[in-house]
Amino acid sequence: MSILRSLFIAASRNRTLRRFCERSTVGARLSSRFVAGLEIEDALYAAESLNRMGMTATLDSLGESVTTEAEAHSAADIYHRLLDQIAARKLDAHISVKLTQMGLEIAPELAFAVAEGLAQHAASVGSFLRIDMEDSTLTQATLDLVRRLHTRQMLHGKIGVVVQAYLYRSENDIAQLLADGVRVRLCKGAYKESASIAFQRKADVDENYVRLSCRLLESGIFHGLATHDEKMIAAARSYASRHRVGPSSFEFQMLYGIRRDLQKDLVRAGYNVRVYVPFGREWYPYFMRRLAERPANVIFLVKNFFRN
């Protein structure tokens, strides 16, 4: 892991810097490349635009680690409003939530109840709920909650989870999830994890990502491969072609504002593309993790800031 990446991850947890950036005009302007806006309407507008370009969307109200039950229900209310609007506007979109935003660190049963309500609402309007993954201290609790929800008859196939390829445990986790029929969003991982539980070299993470993506593609379940890495995309396309896995059987997932050219190229090639659309006033931790994933984004942002 590079020194620069470590610095950005550390900065993502700095509360003083977060308060300053989230309240500053300059911070909001810089973040606008990766964050659709501050309000629900901004996210819905982004989803409508993506749908017109032949892409689907995942909407994420930014925020994590609430400290009261009232905050958990308030965060969930935003998602309930999103689901109502997704249905009313007939958008091809679903929602993604972090369990710490739903109260997991307050009480696991609170998070379960809140997530169950969202999953039932999503299923009732023909949408889908993705449970996002956070750092490794929450991996098992997150997977346990998702698998428990997935046993509900109404929710079978209507709830999915994120798996991070840089964790050693992910191969076994995917085997269990596939046995249960749970849909997976595979990503590389954006948190700082120790060498005792996670691959540290990019080459090792990439190798594991390809191995796990092949497992997902051959499963017969609709999964999402989340990556902007053209080598990972090429490997998935090649494997799918060799094993006669049609483009309609899975989707590539990418982040709002990153590799828009590649997103459009994949759509033109006949692949499903879903764009993860974050929004909200608590954008700072997400923004810093995007810079940590690819520090070259800093140069890109600075160039565009002074160009405008």
N, C-alpha and C positions, 0 to 999 in steps of 0.2 A: 504494500500500500504506500503510495507516495506521501511525502510530507505535506504537500498541498492538500491532498484529499483529507488527511488527518486533521488539518487545520480547519477545513470547511465543516467537517463533522463535529468538531469541538465547538465551532462557532454556532452551529445549529442548536446547541444546548445552552447557549449563553443568554440568559433572560434579559440582561440589561441591553445587550445589542439587539435582541429581538424587539423589545419595547420601542427602542429608538427607530428601528427600520420600519416596523409596521405602522408607525405614526408619521413617517416622513414621506413627502411627495416624491423625493428622489428614489426611495426604496420601492414605492408603489410602481413607479415608472419602470425601474429595472426589472421588477418581478413580472410585469405584464407579458413578457415573452412566454413565460411558462405557466402563468396563472390567468384564467379566462376573465377574471374580474372579481369584484367584491360581493356581488349580490346573486340571488337565484336566477334572476332574469338574464344575467351575463352568461351563466352556464347553459341555460336553455337556448339562448341565441347561438352559442358556439355549437351546441348539439344540432340545431337546425341547419347550420352552415355545413357541418360535417356530413349530415344526411344528404344534403343536396349534392355533395361531391362523391356520394357512393360509399361513405364510411359510417360506421356506427360509433356510439360514444358510451363512455363510462363516466358518470358524474360523481365528483367527490367534494363534499363540503369540508374544507380543511380545518383541522383541529385535532387535538389528542390530549390524553391525560387529564380528563375532567376531575374535579375534586368533590363534587356534590351530586346527589341523585337528581336534583333539579337541573343541573347543567347537562347531565346525560339525557334527560327527557327533552330538554330544549334543543340539543344537537339532533336528536332523533326526529323532532318535529320538522326540522329543515328537510330531512330526507322524505318524510311523509308528504310534505308539500311538493317536493320534486317529483315523487311518484305520481301524484295527482296530475301534475302538469305534463309529465311524460305521456300519460294516458290521454289527457284532454287534447294535446297537440299531435298525438299519434307519432311520437318520436321513436326512432329505433335506438333506444338507449337504456342503460340500467344504472344501478348505483353501486358504489364501493364505500365501505365504512371501516374505520379502525375501532377495535373493541375497547381501547382505552378511552375513546371518545364516547362510548356507550356505557362506561362505568366499570370496566373490568377490574381496575385497580382499587375500586371502592368495594365491590362485592361481585363475584362471578355470576351469581344468580340474577343480579340486576342487569348485567350485560346480556345474559341469556334472554331474559324477558324482553328487553328492548330490541335485541336483534331478531327474536322470534316475531315480534310485532311487525318489524320492517320486512322480514322475509314473507310473512303472510300477506302483507299489503302488496309487495312486489308480485307475488304469485297471482293475486286476485286481479291485477291489471295486465297480466301477461308479460311482466318484466322479470327481473332477476336480481339477486343480491350477491355481491362479491364481498367476502370478508378479507380485508387487507392484512398483510403480515407486518409485524413490527419487529423489534429486536429479539434476539434469541431467548431472552428471559421469559418471553410470552409465547414462544412457538408452540409448546405442548398445550397450554391452556387454550390457545386459538384453535388448534386442530381438534381438540376434544370438543369444544363448543360447536364447531362446524359439523363434525360427524354426528353429534347428538341432534342438532337441528335437522340434519339431512334424513334422519330416521322418521321424521314426521311425514306421513303419507302425502299431505298437501305440498310439502316442500321438497320432495325427492326430485332431483334434477333442477331445482329452482334456486339453489344456493351453491356457491363455489368459494374457493379459498386461493390464496397466493402461496407459492412455495419458492424459496430462495435457493438458487443453485450453488451458492458458495458455502452452504452448510453441509457438513459431512453426512448428517442424518437425512438429508432430503430424498435420497434414493429409497430408503425404507419408508419414509413418510408417503411418497408417491405410490409405492406398492400398496399401502393400506388404503389410501384414498381411491385408487383405481378399483380395489376390491369392493369398496362401498359405492362406487359409481359417482364419486364427487368430481365435479369439473374443477380443473386447475388452471391458474394463471402462473406460468413459469417466468421468473425474472432472475437476474443474477444476484441482486441483493445490494442494499444501499446503506447498511449500518456498519459500524466498526465492530468486528468480532475477533476474538483471539484465535491464535493458531491451533489451540486445543480443540476448537469446534468448527473452524471454517478454513477453507482454502485461502491462502494469502496471495499466491501468484495468479496473475490474470490468465495465464495459459492453462492453469489447473481449473480455474472457474469455468473457462470457455469449454474445456474438454468435458466437464461434468454437465454443463448446460446442454451441449449437443447430445450427450448420452441420455439425459433425462427427457429432452424434447423428443427423441426417437421413441422412448417408452410411451410417451403421451400420444404421439401420432399413431402408434400401432394399437392403441387401446380400444378404438371404436367409440370413444366418448369425445364430445366436442370440447376442446381445450383452447387456451390462448397462450401463444408464445410471445412474451413481452421482451422485445429487444430492438435496438437501433443498429446493432452490429451486422453489417452486411455479410460477414462470414457465417454468423449464426443463422441468418435468414437463408443464405445459399445452401447451408448444410441441411436445413429443414426441408427446403424445396426439393433438394436432390433425394433425400430419404423418402419423402412423400411420393415423388415420381416413381422411384424404383419399386416401392411397395404398393403402388396403386391406391394411394390415399388421396382422394380428390380434394381440390381447393375448398370445396364447400364443407369439408369435414372438420376444419379447424380455422383459427384466425390468428393473424399477427396483431399484436397490440403495441402501440407506441404512445409516447407522452405528448401532450399538447405543446405545440411550439417547437418540437424537435424533429428534424429530418422530414419536413413537410414534402420535400421532393420525393423521398423514398416512399412515403405513405401513398402518394399519388401514383407512383410507378407500380406499386404492388396492386393497387385497385385496377389499373389498366391491364395488368397481367392476369386479372381474374381472381385475385385472392381477397378474402375477407380481411378488412382492416378496421380495428377498433381503436379509437383515440381516447386516452385517459384525460378527462377535463377537470382539473381542480379549480376551485373558486373559494372565496371567503376572505375574511379579514385576518385570519390567523395563518397567513401564507408563509411566514419566515422560515420555520423548520423545513418545510417541503422545498422551498427555493434553495436553501443552503445544501440540502442533500442532492439536488440536481447538479449543483456546481461541484460537489464532491465526487459524483459519479463520473463527471467529465470536465475537469478543470479548464479545458480549452473553451468551454462555454463562457468563461470570464472574458476572454478576448473578444468573442462574438458580441457579448452584451455591451461592452465598452464601445466597440465600433458603432453599433446601432444606436447607442445612447447619444453619441455626439453627432451622428448623422442626421437625427431627427430634429 
